[in-house]
Amino acid sequence: MLSQLVHSLNTHFHLADLIAAKNHSDDFNYTRAGYIARRVRVLTFSFALLGILWIPVDLATLSGDYAFSITIARVVLAGALLVIGLSSFKLRSLNQNRVLLGLLLLALGGFYFYAQWVLGEAGRQGFAMGYSFLPFVYIAALTIFPLSLREGFVAGVLVLVWLVLAHLMRGGLMTTPALLDFWLISLLMMIALWAQASYLNLLLRLYRQATTDPLTGLFNRAMLMSNMELAISEAQPDEHFAILMFDLDYFKRINDTYGHMTGDEVLREFAKLVKAHLRPTDVVGRYGGEEFVALLRDVDEQQAQKMAERLRQACELHPIKTPGGETLNFTTSIGVTLSGPGNSIQSLLEKVDDLLYDAKHNGRNRVTFVSMAA
Ligand SMILES: Nc1nc2c(ncn2[C@@H]2O[C@H](COP(=O)(O)OP(=O)(O)OP(=O)(O)O)[C@@H](O)[C@H]2O)c(=O)[nH]1
């Protein structure tokens, strides 16, 4: 029963991806970090501005002692929020932006707790009562973030802690007002978790559609190019990498003989084979119709050729079954080159394209290698 539920949720949501970010790609994390940074900015600047604009209301409605202390707290909070908001322009990684969100909640929660401490019993009457609603406002504000369930839970707890501390200060956790607050904040937290995970799910879907080839699940051409550029820019000065260009042999004949559906199946199987043979640090994607490109990081001449040869053989030895029950063998030709310092991705692709042409010209189902390394 439980496994059925998990399976049905998985088909709609990829549950593991919503629970935690550990399987998300670096590129997606970077994109999401940008989303979080922009929302931290919007919240910090608007809370800072609204906090300052509320000062005249406090001065008009609170008694002198309270009004002075809370005005000071509002100015300190606005300063802290501005620092957090401005930092978001500089911080790029997901972890940095998670910390920023944590600091935002720390600042907001600290202000709420201080107001409760200063106001005491007065905080339960008139205009001052608004201060006791702040944790609920914070939880509602969190719904604008695309967070995993784990991140959303941690963020919710960071708010809850301040509410617990405020009730401990006021007279305990088992009082009626405390229990009502905990009940209400738990409901709001659940709604916020749902909203955050739905937002994350939408973002993941759109991201996958924009970056992956729907047939093979590999990177599409645009994403392949940007990931190869990234890998090259991150490479150490003495690091060599290989570019492999694959083209399935006589693929038109496969389509013509067995139909496009079987052709698609061959493409899917080929993509699986390539993926299974590469390391997590390598980059692979669909370059065009039946052409694929891979970038292997930190390899020498022998390793690059060996890997290409292994892939060529794996294709040869991996027939698929057609819907008519026949066994269909397919092969690939591969152009391989090893990078030298200063080689652009464009010049490397032109080189492997020429090498692939040579492999086709010399009979197909073969690897052609030339090093561009100095
Ligand atoms: N089934 C299927 N076929 C595709 C897809 N994309 C491209 N093709 C087909 O791939 C074939 C490529 O044919 P050609 O470029 O003539 O190459 P080839 O028949 O593989 O011959 P060589 O490359 O010279 O060995 C064309 O018939 C395209 O229609 C796809 O997504 N699915």
The ligand as an SDF file (V2000), in Angstrom:
LIG
                    3D

 32 34  0  0  0  0  0  0  0  0999 V2000
   14.1540    7.3600  -35.4660 N   0  0  0  0  0  0  0  0  0  0  0  0
   14.7770    8.5280  -35.5050 C   0  0  0  0  0  0  0  0  0  0  0  0
   15.5310    8.8500  -36.5700 N   0  0  0  0  0  0  0  0  0  0  0  0
   16.2020   10.0450  -36.5680 C   0  0  0  0  0  0  0  0  0  0  0  0
   16.1180   10.9250  -35.4820 C   0  0  0  0  0  0  0  0  0  0  0  0
   16.8910   11.9960  -35.7750 N   0  0  0  0  0  0  0  0  0  0  0  0
   17.4160   11.7870  -36.9970 C   0  0  0  0  0  0  0  0  0  0  0  0
   17.0150   10.5900  -37.4920 N   0  0  0  0  0  0  0  0  0  0  0  0
   17.3290    9.9560  -38.7590 C   0  0  0  0  0  0  0  0  0  0  0  0
   18.7030    9.6560  -38.8230 O   0  0  0  0  0  0  0  0  0  0  0  0
   19.0010    9.4320  -40.2100 C   0  0  0  0  0  0  0  0  0  0  0  0
   20.4010    9.9310  -40.4970 C   0  0  0  0  0  0  0  0  0  0  0  0
   20.7320    9.5050  -41.7630 O   0  0  0  0  0  0  0  0  0  0  0  0
   22.0680    9.8890  -42.5140 P   0  0  0  0  0  0  0  0  0  0  0  0
   22.5100   11.2500  -42.0570 O   0  0  0  0  0  0  0  0  0  0  0  0
   21.8190    9.7030  -43.9640 O   0  0  0  0  0  0  0  0  0  0  0  0
   23.1330    8.9250  -41.9720 O   0  0  0  0  0  0  0  0  0  0  0  0
   23.2090    7.3490  -41.8750 P   0  0  0  0  0  0  0  0  0  0  0  0
   22.0910    6.6480  -42.5740 O   0  0  0  0  0  0  0  0  0  0  0  0
   23.3780    7.0190  -40.4170 O   0  0  0  0  0  0  0  0  0  0  0  0
   24.5330    7.0280  -42.6380 O   0  0  0  0  0  0  0  0  0  0  0  0
   26.0120    7.2250  -42.1100 P   0  0  0  0  0  0  0  0  0  0  0  0
   26.0060    8.2380  -41.0330 O   0  0  0  0  0  0  0  0  0  0  0  0
   26.7720    7.6780  -43.3240 O   0  0  0  0  0  0  0  0  0  0  0  0
   26.4660    5.8800  -41.6460 O   0  0  0  0  0  0  0  0  0  0  0  0
   17.9270   10.1410  -41.0110 C   0  0  0  0  0  0  0  0  0  0  0  0
   17.1360    9.1810  -41.6780 O   0  0  0  0  0  0  0  0  0  0  0  0
   17.0760   10.8530  -39.9520 C   0  0  0  0  0  0  0  0  0  0  0  0
   15.7090   10.8760  -40.2840 O   0  0  0  0  0  0  0  0  0  0  0  0
   15.3140   10.5600  -34.3630 C   0  0  0  0  0  0  0  0  0  0  0  0
   15.1690   11.2810  -33.3620 O   0  0  0  0  0  0  0  0  0  0  0  0
   14.6710    9.3580  -34.4080 N   0  0  0  0  0  0  0  0  0  0  0  0
  1  2  1  0
  2  3  2  0
  2 32  1  0
  3  4  1  0
  4  5  2  0
  4  8  1  0
  5  6  1  0
  5 30  1  0
  6  7  2  0
  7  8  1  0
  8  9  1  0
  9 10  1  0
  9 28  1  0
 10 11  1  0
 11 12  1  0
 11 26  1  0
 12 13  1  0
 13 14  1  0
 14 15  2  0
 14 16  1  0
 14 17  1  0
 17 18  1  0
 18 19  2  0
 18 20  1  0
 18 21  1  0
 21 22  1  0
 22 23  2  0
 22 24  1  0
 22 25  1  0
 26 27  1  0
 26 28  1  0
 28 29  1  0
 30 31  2  0
 30 32  1  0
M  END
$$$$
